[in-house]
């Protein structure tokens, strides 16, 4: 695997992992009724997912142009990270909203 492909894959893993971490921070903030911090963390998660999607788009564009990336365990792992982070961030948004309802906000 060449350096450019490895950078795209690692970018996908890194930004997806960041998104999941920010989503967890949002849940933890909501648990302590710090909804301002929860919203900041959710916005950070969203920005990280945008960056992850940009890495994925680079990979897809490269393949569409006839230069596919070799599918390795690392490639599959990067896609798994992205999908997990998207689901986790969506769930975190719902949990923050639920904590708001529970606390009458």
Biopython code that builds the backbone (N, CA, C, O; Angstrom):
import numpy as np
from Bio.PDB.StructureBuilder import StructureBuilder

atoms = [
    (1, "UNK", "N", (0.858, -1.179, 0.000)),
    (1, "UNK", "CA", (0.000, 0.000, 0.000)),
    (1, "UNK", "C", (0.901, 1.238, 0.000)),
    (1, "UNK", "O", (1.856, 1.335, 0.771)),
    (2, "UNK", "N", (0.569, 2.183, -0.890)),
    (2, "UNK", "CA", (1.413, 3.380, -0.942)),
    (2, "UNK", "C", (1.067, 4.363, 0.174)),
    (2, "UNK", "O", (0.041, 4.236, 0.843)),
    (3, "UNK", "N", (1.939, 5.335, 0.354)),
    (3, "UNK", "CA", (1.824, 6.303, 1.456)),
    (3, "UNK", "C", (0.525, 7.106, 1.383)),
    (3, "UNK", "O", (-0.110, 7.336, 2.413)),
    (4, "UNK", "N", (0.120, 7.536, 0.194)),
    (4, "UNK", "CA", (-1.103, 8.337, 0.039)),
    (4, "UNK", "C", (-2.335, 7.540, 0.472)),
    (4, "UNK", "O", (-3.201, 8.066, 1.172)),
    (5, "UNK", "N", (-2.412, 6.288, 0.062)),
    (5, "UNK", "CA", (-3.547, 5.447, 0.461)),
    (5, "UNK", "C", (-3.551, 5.231, 1.969)),
    (5, "UNK", "O", (-4.604, 5.276, 2.604)),
    (6, "UNK", "N", (-2.383, 5.000, 2.534)),
    (6, "UNK", "CA", (-2.289, 4.795, 3.974)),
    (6, "UNK", "C", (-2.724, 6.053, 4.723)),
    (6, "UNK", "O", (-3.382, 5.958, 5.759)),
    (7, "UNK", "N", (-2.368, 7.216, 4.215)),
    (7, "UNK", "CA", (-2.783, 8.472, 4.853)),
    (7, "UNK", "C", (-4.302, 8.634, 4.812)),
    (7, "UNK", "O", (-4.904, 9.070, 5.793)),
    (8, "UNK", "N", (-4.918, 8.289, 3.693)),
    (8, "UNK", "CA", (-6.379, 8.390, 3.598)),
    (8, "UNK", "C", (-7.047, 7.451, 4.599)),
    (8, "UNK", "O", (-7.992, 7.836, 5.287)),
    (9, "UNK", "N", (-6.552, 6.228, 4.673)),
    (9, "UNK", "CA", (-7.135, 5.232, 5.583)),
    (9, "UNK", "C", (-6.938, 5.648, 7.034)),
    (9, "UNK", "O", (-7.865, 5.565, 7.839)),
    (10, "UNK", "N", (-5.734, 6.095, 7.366)),
    (10, "UNK", "CA", (-5.471, 6.503, 8.747)),
    (10, "UNK", "C", (-6.259, 7.757, 9.111)),
    (10, "UNK", "O", (-6.678, 7.912, 10.258)),
    (11, "UNK", "N", (-6.466, 8.658, 8.141)),
    (11, "UNK", "CA", (-7.307, 9.830, 8.380)),
    (11, "UNK", "C", (-8.729, 9.432, 8.706)),
    (11, "UNK", "O", (-9.366, 10.015, 9.584)),
    (12, "UNK", "N", (-9.216, 8.447, 8.000)),
    (12, "UNK", "CA", (-10.571, 7.951, 8.247)),
    (12, "UNK", "C", (-10.682, 7.370, 9.654)),
    (12, "UNK", "O", (-11.648, 7.638, 10.369)),
    (13, "UNK", "N", (-9.699, 6.583, 10.042)),
    (13, "UNK", "CA", (-9.705, 5.986, 11.381)),
    (13, "UNK", "C", (-9.588, 7.074, 12.455)),
    (13, "UNK", "O", (-10.345, 7.079, 13.426)),
    (14, "UNK", "N", (-8.648, 7.980, 12.274)),
    (14, "UNK", "CA", (-8.395, 9.013, 13.273)),
    (14, "UNK", "C", (-9.606, 9.931, 13.475)),
    (14, "UNK", "O", (-10.034, 10.153, 14.607)),
    (15, "UNK", "N", (-10.150, 10.456, 12.391)),
    (15, "UNK", "CA", (-11.270, 11.387, 12.510)),
    (15, "UNK", "C", (-12.536, 10.686, 13.008)),
    (15, "UNK", "O", (-13.326, 11.278, 13.744)),
    (16, "UNK", "N", (-12.725, 9.445, 12.613)),
    (16, "UNK", "CA", (-13.875, 8.685, 13.121)),
    (16, "UNK", "C", (-13.738, 8.446, 14.617)),
    (16, "UNK", "O", (-14.709, 8.574, 15.363)),
    (17, "UNK", "N", (-12.546, 8.102, 15.049)),
    (17, "UNK", "CA", (-12.302, 7.898, 16.482)),
    (17, "UNK", "C", (-12.512, 9.175, 17.273)),
    (17, "UNK", "O", (-13.063, 9.152, 18.373)),
    (18, "UNK", "N", (-12.065, 10.298, 16.703)),
    (18, "UNK", "CA", (-12.286, 11.588, 17.367)),
    (18, "UNK", "C", (-13.776, 11.862, 17.525)),
    (18, "UNK", "O", (-14.221, 12.308, 18.582)),
    (19, "UNK", "N", (-14.543, 11.596, 16.476)),
    (19, "UNK", "CA", (-15.991, 11.837, 16.527)),
    (19, "UNK", "C", (-16.639, 11.028, 17.640)),
    (19, "UNK", "O", (-17.477, 11.541, 18.383)),
    (20, "UNK", "N", (-16.252, 9.775, 17.753)),
    (20, "UNK", "CA", (-16.835, 8.931, 18.798)),
    (20, "UNK", "C", (-16.452, 9.450, 20.186)),
    (20, "UNK", "O", (-17.277, 9.440, 21.100)),
    (21, "UNK", "N", (-15.225, 9.895, 20.345)),
    (21, "UNK", "CA", (-14.783, 10.433, 21.639)),
    (21, "UNK", "C", (-15.560, 11.699, 22.000)),
    (21, "UNK", "O", (-15.987, 11.865, 23.143)),
    (22, "UNK", "N", (-15.741, 12.587, 21.030)),
    (22, "UNK", "CA", (-16.522, 13.804, 21.287)),
    (22, "UNK", "C", (-17.975, 13.461, 21.626)),
    (22, "UNK", "O", (-18.578, 14.104, 22.485)),
    (23, "UNK", "N", (-18.528, 12.470, 20.967)),
    (23, "UNK", "CA", (-19.905, 12.061, 21.256)),
    (23, "UNK", "C", (-20.013, 11.542, 22.687)),
    (23, "UNK", "O", (-20.995, 11.822, 23.374)),
    (24, "UNK", "N", (-19.018, 10.793, 23.136)),
    (24, "UNK", "CA", (-19.021, 10.301, 24.514)),
    (24, "UNK", "C", (-18.904, 11.470, 25.491)),
    (24, "UNK", "O", (-19.566, 11.480, 26.529)),
    (25, "UNK", "N", (-18.066, 12.452, 25.162)),
    (25, "UNK", "CA", (-17.954, 13.644, 26.003)),
    (25, "UNK", "C", (-19.302, 14.353, 26.116)),
    (25, "UNK", "O", (-19.657, 14.855, 27.183)),
    (26, "UNK", "N", (-20.042, 14.393, 25.024)),
    (26, "UNK", "CA", (-21.356, 15.043, 25.039)),
    (26, "UNK", "C", (-22.301, 14.333, 25.994)),
    (26, "UNK", "O", (-23.033, 14.982, 26.741)),
    (27, "UNK", "N", (-22.291, 13.026, 25.975)),
    (27, "UNK", "CA", (-23.147, 12.256, 26.888)),
    (27, "UNK", "C", (-22.746, 12.515, 28.332)),
    (27, "UNK", "O", (-23.602, 12.734, 29.188)),
    (28, "UNK", "N", (-21.444, 12.490, 28.602)),
    (28, "UNK", "CA", (-20.967, 12.726, 29.965)),
    (28, "UNK", "C", (-21.336, 14.135, 30.442)),
    (28, "UNK", "O", (-21.712, 14.314, 31.601)),
    (29, "UNK", "N", (-21.235, 15.116, 29.576)),
    (29, "UNK", "CA", (-21.618, 16.483, 29.945)),
    (29, "UNK", "C", (-23.116, 16.572, 30.228)),
    (29, "UNK", "O", (-23.531, 17.231, 31.181)),
    (30, "UNK", "N", (-23.916, 15.918, 29.411)),
    (30, "UNK", "CA", (-25.366, 15.947, 29.617)),
    (30, "UNK", "C", (-25.743, 15.291, 30.945)),
    (30, "UNK", "O", (-26.683, 15.723, 31.614)),
    (31, "UNK", "N", (-25.011, 14.254, 31.318)),
    (31, "UNK", "CA", (-25.293, 13.577, 32.592)),
    (31, "UNK", "C", (-25.122, 14.520, 33.770)),
    (31, "UNK", "O", (-25.765, 14.340, 34.804)),
    (32, "UNK", "N", (-24.262, 15.524, 33.630)),
    (32, "UNK", "CA", (-24.036, 16.484, 34.712)),
    (32, "UNK", "C", (-24.792, 17.792, 34.470)),
    (32, "UNK", "O", (-24.513, 18.808, 35.106)),
    (33, "UNK", "N", (-25.744, 17.753, 33.550)),
    (33, "UNK", "CA", (-26.587, 18.902, 33.193)),
    (33, "UNK", "C", (-25.815, 20.058, 32.565)),
    (33, "UNK", "O", (-26.283, 21.196, 32.594)),
    (34, "UNK", "N", (-24.654, 19.790, 32.004)),
    (34, "UNK", "CA", (-23.880, 20.821, 31.318)),
    (34, "UNK", "C", (-24.194, 20.724, 29.826)),
    (34, "UNK", "O", (-23.414, 20.199, 29.032)),
    (35, "UNK", "N", (-25.357, 21.247, 29.483)),
    (35, "UNK", "CA", (-25.845, 21.106, 28.113)),
    (35, "UNK", "C", (-25.087, 21.983, 27.120)),
    (35, "UNK", "O", (-25.028, 21.670, 25.931)),
    (36, "UNK", "N", (-24.510, 23.077, 27.605)),
    (36, "UNK", "CA", (-23.687, 23.909, 26.720)),
    (36, "UNK", "C", (-22.454, 23.117, 26.276)),
    (36, "UNK", "O", (-22.102, 23.115, 25.097)),
    (37, "UNK", "N", (-21.813, 22.453, 27.219)),
    (37, "UNK", "CA", (-20.639, 21.636, 26.891)),
    (37, "UNK", "C", (-21.040, 20.450, 26.005)),
    (37, "UNK", "O", (-20.298, 20.063, 25.102)),
    (38, "UNK", "N", (-22.203, 19.888, 26.270)),
    (38, "UNK", "CA", (-22.683, 18.768, 25.461)),
    (38, "UNK", "C", (-22.856, 19.200, 24.008)),
    (38, "UNK", "O", (-22.480, 18.466, 23.094)),
    (39, "UNK", "N", (-23.417, 20.370, 23.795)),
    (39, "UNK", "CA", (-23.610, 20.869, 22.433)),
    (39, "UNK", "C", (-22.282, 21.148, 21.746)),
    (39, "UNK", "O", (-22.125, 20.879, 20.555)),
    (40, "UNK", "N", (-21.323, 21.690, 22.497)),
    (40, "UNK", "CA", (-19.992, 21.928, 21.928)),
    (40, "UNK", "C", (-19.380, 20.598, 21.482)),
    (40, "UNK", "O", (-18.830, 20.498, 20.385)),
    (41, "UNK", "N", (-19.479, 19.590, 22.330)),
    (41, "UNK", "CA", (-18.925, 18.272, 21.995)),
    (41, "UNK", "C", (-19.632, 17.646, 20.803)),
    (41, "UNK", "O", (-18.984, 17.031, 19.957)),
    (42, "UNK", "N", (-20.943, 17.790, 20.723)),
    (42, "UNK", "CA", (-21.675, 17.266, 19.570)),
    (42, "UNK", "C", (-21.251, 17.977, 18.285)),
    (42, "UNK", "O", (-21.151, 17.353, 17.229)),
    (43, "UNK", "N", (-21.004, 19.276, 18.379)),
    (43, "UNK", "CA", (-20.535, 20.006, 17.200)),
    (43, "UNK", "C", (-19.129, 19.556, 16.794)),
    (43, "UNK", "O", (-18.825, 19.457, 15.605)),
    (44, "UNK", "N", (-18.285, 19.287, 17.773)),
    (44, "UNK", "CA", (-16.941, 18.764, 17.481)),
    (44, "UNK", "C", (-17.043, 17.381, 16.826)),
    (44, "UNK", "O", (-16.297, 17.070, 15.897)),
    (45, "UNK", "N", (-17.966, 16.565, 17.318)),
    (45, "UNK", "CA", (-18.177, 15.243, 16.714)),
    (45, "UNK", "C", (-18.606, 15.395, 15.258)),
    (45, "UNK", "O", (-18.124, 14.681, 14.379)),
    (46, "UNK", "N", (-19.509, 16.327, 15.020)),
    (46, "UNK", "CA", (-19.979, 16.570, 13.650)),
    (46, "UNK", "C", (-18.817, 16.986, 12.746)),
    (46, "UNK", "O", (-18.691, 16.483, 11.630)),
    (47, "UNK", "N", (-17.978, 17.892, 13.217)),
    (47, "UNK", "CA", (-16.831, 18.344, 12.426)),
    (47, "UNK", "C", (-15.864, 17.199, 12.145)),
    (47, "UNK", "O", (-15.322, 17.099, 11.045)),
    (48, "UNK", "N", (-15.649, 16.344, 13.127)),
    (48, "UNK", "CA", (-14.766, 15.190, 12.929)),
    (48, "UNK", "C", (-15.354, 14.223, 11.909)),
    (48, "UNK", "O", (-14.621, 13.650, 11.103)),
    (49, "UNK", "N", (-16.671, 14.038, 11.940)),
    (49, "UNK", "CA", (-17.304, 13.171, 10.942)),
    (49, "UNK", "C", (-17.188, 13.757, 9.540)),
    (49, "UNK", "O", (-17.038, 13.017, 8.568)),
    (50, "UNK", "N", (-17.256, 15.071, 9.430)),
    (50, "UNK", "CA", (-17.078, 15.709, 8.124)),
    (50, "UNK", "C", (-15.674, 15.409, 7.599)),
    (50, "UNK", "O", (-15.505, 15.075, 6.427)),
    (51, "UNK", "N", (-14.675, 15.527, 8.462)),
    (51, "UNK", "CA", (-13.299, 15.234, 8.060)),
    (51, "UNK", "C", (-13.146, 13.752, 7.680)),
    (51, "UNK", "O", (-12.454, 13.423, 6.717)),
    (52, "UNK", "N", (-13.784, 12.881, 8.431)),
    (52, "UNK", "CA", (-13.725, 11.455, 8.118)),
    (52, "UNK", "C", (-14.366, 11.187, 6.761)),
    (52, "UNK", "O", (-13.839, 10.415, 5.960)),
    (53, "UNK", "N", (-15.503, 11.825, 6.509)),
    (53, "UNK", "CA", (-16.175, 11.657, 5.220)),
    (53, "UNK", "C", (-15.300, 12.175, 4.074)),
    (53, "UNK", "O", (-15.315, 11.613, 2.979)),
    (54, "UNK", "N", (-14.544, 13.236, 4.323)),
    (54, "UNK", "CA", (-13.649, 13.741, 3.291)),
    (54, "UNK", "C", (-12.594, 12.693, 2.936)),
    (54, "UNK", "O", (-12.265, 12.511, 1.763)),
    (55, "UNK", "N", (-12.067, 12.009, 3.945)),
    (55, "UNK", "CA", (-11.105, 10.931, 3.684)),
    (55, "UNK", "C", (-11.758, 9.816, 2.889)),
    (55, "UNK", "O", (-11.172, 9.292, 1.941)),
    (56, "UNK", "N", (-12.972, 9.456, 3.278)),
    (56, "UNK", "CA", (-13.679, 8.398, 2.566)),
    (56, "UNK", "C", (-13.969, 8.816, 1.126)),
    (56, "UNK", "O", (-13.848, 8.005, 0.208)),
    (57, "UNK", "N", (-14.349, 10.073, 0.925)),
    (57, "UNK", "CA", (-14.634, 10.571, -0.415)),
    (57, "UNK", "C", (-13.387, 10.519, -1.300)),
    (57, "UNK", "O", (-13.477, 10.199, -2.485)),
    (58, "UNK", "N", (-12.228, 10.831, -0.725)),
    (58, "UNK", "CA", (-10.976, 10.710, -1.477)),
    (58, "UNK", "C", (-10.789, 9.273, -1.970)),
    (58, "UNK", "O", (-10.414, 9.038, -3.119)),
    (59, "UNK", "N", (-11.057, 8.333, -1.084)),
    (59, "UNK", "CA", (-10.901, 6.927, -1.440)),
    (59, "UNK", "C", (-11.885, 6.530, -2.544)),
    (59, "UNK", "O", (-11.510, 5.852, -3.500)),
    (60, "UNK", "N", (-13.126, 6.950, -2.411)),
    (60, "UNK", "CA", (-14.151, 6.616, -3.395)),
    (60, "UNK", "C", (-13.861, 7.278, -4.742)),
    (60, "UNK", "O", (-14.049, 6.662, -5.791)),
    (61, "UNK", "N", (-13.410, 8.512, -4.712)),
    (61, "UNK", "CA", (-13.079, 9.231, -5.937)),
    (61, "UNK", "C", (-11.939, 8.533, -6.673)),
    (61, "UNK", "O", (-11.977, 8.363, -7.892)),
    (62, "UNK", "N", (-10.938, 8.140, -5.914)),
    (62, "UNK", "CA", (-9.797, 7.447, -6.506)),
    (62, "UNK", "C", (-10.261, 6.165, -7.217)),
    (62, "UNK", "O", (-9.829, 5.867, -8.330)),
    (63, "UNK", "N", (-11.136, 5.427, -6.559)),
    (63, "UNK", "CA", (-11.646, 4.197, -7.166)),
    (63, "UNK", "C", (-12.492, 4.488, -8.402)),
    (63, "UNK", "O", (-12.388, 3.791, -9.411)),
    (64, "UNK", "N", (-13.329, 5.524, -8.317)),
    (64, "UNK", "CA", (-14.179, 5.880, -9.455)),
    (64, "UNK", "C", (-13.347, 6.318, -10.662)),
    (64, "UNK", "O", (-13.792, 6.197, -11.803)),
    (65, "UNK", "N", (-12.154, 6.822, -10.411)),
    (65, "UNK", "CA", (-11.261, 7.246, -11.485)),
    (65, "UNK", "C", (-10.419, 6.090, -12.028)),
    (65, "UNK", "O", (-9.520, 6.294, -12.844)),
    (66, "UNK", "N", (-10.720, 4.878, -11.566)),
    (66, "UNK", "CA", (-10.037, 3.701, -12.081)),
    (66, "UNK", "C", (-8.777, 3.316, -11.346)),
    (66, "UNK", "O", (-7.988, 2.513, -11.845)),
    (67, "UNK", "N", (-8.574, 3.875, -10.169)),
    (67, "UNK", "CA", (-7.383, 3.576, -9.373)),
    (67, "UNK", "C", (-7.827, 3.081, -7.990)),
    (67, "UNK", "O", (-7.691, 3.802, -7.001)),
    (68, "UNK", "N", (-8.353, 1.860, -7.922)),
    (68, "UNK", "CA", (-8.898, 1.373, -6.650)),
    (68, "UNK", "C", (-7.816, 1.159, -5.589)),
    (68, "UNK", "O", (-6.657, 0.877, -5.893)),
    (69, "UNK", "N", (-8.235, 1.301, -4.354)),
    (69, "UNK", "CA", (-7.371, 1.042, -3.211)),
    (69, "UNK", "C", (-7.470, -0.436, -2.870)),
    (69, "UNK", "O", (-8.555, -1.018, -2.884)),
    (70, "UNK", "N", (-6.348, -1.022, -2.568)),
    (70, "UNK", "CA", (-6.331, -2.427, -2.169)),
    (70, "UNK", "C", (-7.145, -2.585, -0.872)),
    (70, "UNK", "O", (-6.940, -1.856, 0.099)),
    (71, "UNK", "N", (-8.060, -3.544, -0.885)),
    (71, "UNK", "CA", (-8.881, -3.797, 0.298)),
    (71, "UNK", "C", (-8.098, -4.717, 1.228)),
    (71, "UNK", "O", (-7.851, -5.886, 0.934)),
    (72, "UNK", "N", (-7.721, -4.135, 2.357)),
    (72, "UNK", "CA", (-6.995, -4.875, 3.384)),
    (72, "UNK", "C", (-7.811, -4.841, 4.661)),
    (72, "UNK", "O", (-8.852, -4.187, 4.725)),
    (73, "UNK", "N", (-7.345, -5.535, 5.662)),
    (73, "UNK", "CA", (-8.011, -5.490, 6.960)),
    (73, "UNK", "C", (-8.037, -4.058, 7.492)),
    (73, "UNK", "O", (-9.014, -3.647, 8.119)),
    (74, "UNK", "N", (-6.981, -3.306, 7.247)),
    (74, "UNK", "CA", (-6.915, -1.914, 7.694)),
    (74, "UNK", "C", (-7.974, -1.069, 6.990)),
    (74, "UNK", "O", (-8.581, -0.197, 7.611)),
    (75, "UNK", "N", (-8.199, -1.318, 5.713)),
    (75, "UNK", "CA", (-9.225, -0.596, 4.966)),
    (75, "UNK", "C", (-10.612, -0.907, 5.528)),
    (75, "UNK", "O", (-11.422, -0.003, 5.736)),
    (76, "UNK", "N", (-10.872, -2.163, 5.766)),
    (76, "UNK", "CA", (-12.160, -2.571, 6.332)),
    (76, "UNK", "C", (-12.325, -1.968, 7.729)),
    (76, "UNK", "O", (-13.406, -1.500, 8.086)),
    (77, "UNK", "N", (-11.264, -1.983, 8.499)),
    (77, "UNK", "CA", (-11.272, -1.416, 9.852)),
    (77, "UNK", "C", (-11.639, 0.072, 9.807)),
    (77, "UNK", "O", (-12.402, 0.551, 10.646)),
    (78, "UNK", "N", (-11.099, 0.796, 8.831)),
    (78, "UNK", "CA", (-11.391, 2.227, 8.731)),
    (78, "UNK", "C", (-12.872, 2.468, 8.445)),
    (78, "UNK", "O", (-13.468, 3.387, 9.009)),
    (79, "UNK", "N", (-13.463, 1.665, 7.589)),
    (79, "UNK", "CA", (-14.886, 1.800, 7.280)),
    (79, "UNK", "C", (-15.747, 1.435, 8.492)),
    (79, "UNK", "O", (-16.778, 2.057, 8.745)),
    (80, "UNK", "N", (-15.312, 0.428, 9.227)),
    (80, "UNK", "CA", (-16.010, 0.029, 10.439)),
    (80, "UNK", "C", (-15.997, 1.163, 11.462)),
    (80, "UNK", "O", (-17.009, 1.443, 12.104)),
    (81, "UNK", "N", (-14.843, 1.812, 11.607)),
    (81, "UNK", "CA", (-14.739, 2.948, 12.526)),
    (81, "UNK", "C", (-15.714, 4.052, 12.136)),
    (81, "UNK", "O", (-16.389, 4.622, 12.994)),
    (82, "UNK", "N", (-15.787, 4.350, 10.856)),
    (82, "UNK", "CA", (-16.680, 5.409, 10.403)),
    (82, "UNK", "C", (-18.133, 5.073, 10.715)),
    (82, "UNK", "O", (-18.851, 5.901, 11.276)),
    (83, "UNK", "N", (-18.569, 3.888, 10.364)),
    (83, "UNK", "CA", (-19.974, 3.519, 10.583)),
    (83, "UNK", "C", (-20.320, 3.495, 12.072)),
    (83, "UNK", "O", (-21.404, 3.924, 12.468)),
    (84, "UNK", "N", (-19.405, 2.998, 12.887)),
    (84, "UNK", "CA", (-19.637, 2.971, 14.334)),
    (84, "UNK", "C", (-19.744, 4.394, 14.884)),
    (84, "UNK", "O", (-20.605, 4.689, 15.712)),
    (85, "UNK", "N", (-18.866, 5.259, 14.416)),
    (85, "UNK", "CA", (-18.876, 6.640, 14.900)),
    (85, "UNK", "C", (-20.133, 7.390, 14.488)),
    (85, "UNK", "O", (-20.673, 8.177, 15.265)),
    (86, "UNK", "N", (-20.595, 7.150, 13.275)),
    (86, "UNK", "CA", (-21.847, 7.778, 12.840)),
    (86, "UNK", "C", (-22.993, 7.331, 13.731)),
    (86, "UNK", "O", (-23.773, 8.157, 14.206)),
    (87, "UNK", "N", (-23.099, 6.038, 13.958)),
    (87, "UNK", "CA", (-24.176, 5.510, 14.803)),
    (87, "UNK", "C", (-24.068, 6.035, 16.227)),
    (87, "UNK", "O", (-25.068, 6.421, 16.832)),
    (88, "UNK", "N", (-22.856, 6.049, 16.755)),
    (88, "UNK", "CA", (-22.653, 6.490, 18.134)),
    (88, "UNK", "C", (-22.973, 7.971, 18.284)),
    (88, "UNK", "O", (-23.563, 8.377, 19.285)),
    (89, "UNK", "N", (-22.591, 8.780, 17.302)),
    (89, "UNK", "CA", (-22.884, 10.209, 17.359)),
    (89, "UNK", "C", (-24.389, 10.453, 17.273)),
    (89, "UNK", "O", (-24.920, 11.301, 17.990)),
    (90, "UNK", "N", (-25.070, 9.726, 16.415)),
    (90, "UNK", "CA", (-26.529, 9.847, 16.333)),
    (90, "UNK", "C", (-27.173, 9.485, 17.676)),
    (90, "UNK", "O", (-28.086, 10.171, 18.135)),
    (91, "UNK", "N", (-26.705, 8.433, 18.285)),
    (91, "UNK", "CA", (-27.232, 8.013, 19.579)),
    (91, "UNK", "C", (-26.931, 9.055, 20.655)),
    (91, "UNK", "O", (-27.777, 9.334, 21.504)),
    (92, "UNK", "N", (-25.739, 9.626, 20.621)),
    (92, "UNK", "CA", (-25.367, 10.651, 21.610)),
    (92, "UNK", "C", (-26.292, 11.861, 21.511)),
    (92, "UNK", "O", (-26.695, 12.418, 22.532)),
    (93, "UNK", "N", (-26.632, 12.270, 20.286)),
    (93, "UNK", "CA", (-27.565, 13.390, 20.113)),
    (93, "UNK", "C", (-28.895, 13.084, 20.785)),
    (93, "UNK", "O", (-29.460, 13.930, 21.479)),
    (94, "UNK", "N", (-29.385, 11.880, 20.578)),
    (94, "UNK", "CA", (-30.655, 11.483, 21.184)),
    (94, "UNK", "C", (-30.558, 11.449, 22.709)),
    (94, "UNK", "O", (-31.488, 11.857, 23.406)),
    (95, "UNK", "N", (-29.435, 10.965, 23.219)),
    (95, "UNK", "CA", (-29.266, 10.885, 24.674)),
    (95, "UNK", "C", (-29.184, 12.277, 25.302)),
    (95, "UNK", "O", (-29.743, 12.507, 26.375)),
    (96, "UNK", "N", (-28.490, 13.208, 24.638)),
    (96, "UNK", "CA", (-28.434, 14.582, 25.147)),
    (96, "UNK", "C", (-29.839, 15.164, 25.180)),
    (96, "UNK", "O", (-30.229, 15.798, 26.160)),
    (97, "UNK", "N", (-30.597, 14.951, 24.113)),
    (97, "UNK", "CA", (-31.983, 15.431, 24.098)),
    (97, "UNK", "C", (-32.807, 14.794, 25.209)),
    (97, "UNK", "O", (-33.627, 15.466, 25.835)),
    (98, "UNK", "N", (-32.601, 13.531, 25.453)),
    (98, "UNK", "CA", (-33.322, 12.840, 26.513)),
    (98, "UNK", "C", (-32.974, 13.412, 27.889)),
    (98, "UNK", "O", (-33.856, 13.609, 28.725)),
    (99, "UNK", "N", (-31.691, 13.676, 28.120)),
    (99, "UNK", "CA", (-31.296, 14.285, 29.397)),
    (99, "UNK", "C", (-31.935, 15.671, 29.539)),
    (99, "UNK", "O", (-32.297, 16.070, 30.647)),
    (100, "UNK", "N", (-32.075, 16.396, 28.451)),
    (100, "UNK", "CA", (-32.730, 17.702, 28.510)),
    (100, "UNK", "C", (-34.184, 17.550, 28.948)),
    (100, "UNK", "O", (-34.668, 18.318, 29.780)),
    (101, "UNK", "N", (-34.875, 16.566, 28.392)),
    (101, "UNK", "CA", (-36.283, 16.333, 28.750)),
    (101, "UNK", "C", (-36.394, 15.912, 30.212)),
    (101, "UNK", "O", (-37.251, 16.406, 30.944)),
    (102, "UNK", "N", (-35.537, 15.011, 30.625)),
    (102, "UNK", "CA", (-35.552, 14.536, 32.017)),
    (102, "UNK", "C", (-35.345, 15.695, 32.985)),
    (102, "UNK", "O", (-35.953, 15.734, 34.055)),
    (103, "UNK", "N", (-34.480, 16.644, 32.606)),
    (103, "UNK", "CA", (-34.154, 17.753, 33.490)),
    (103, "UNK", "C", (-34.992, 18.999, 33.206)),
    (103, "UNK", "O", (-34.680, 20.086, 33.693)),
    (104, "UNK", "N", (-36.050, 18.838, 32.421)),
    (104, "UNK", "CA", (-36.982, 19.941, 32.169)),
    (104, "UNK", "C", (-36.404, 21.091, 31.375)),
    (104, "UNK", "O", (-36.765, 22.246, 31.604)),
    (105, "UNK", "N", (-35.516, 20.798, 30.451)),
    (105, "UNK", "CA", (-34.891, 21.873, 29.657)),
    (105, "UNK", "C", (-35.437, 21.911, 28.264)),
    (105, "UNK", "O", (-35.025, 22.750, 27.462)),
]
sb = StructureBuilder()
sb.init_structure("model")
sb.init_model(0)
sb.init_chain("A")
sb.init_seg("    ")
for serial, (resi, resn, name, xyz) in enumerate(atoms, 1):
    if name == "N":
        sb.init_residue(resn, " ", resi, " ")
    sb.init_atom(name, np.array(xyz, "f"), 0.0, 1.0, " ", f" {name:<3s}", serial, name[0])
structure = sb.get_structure()
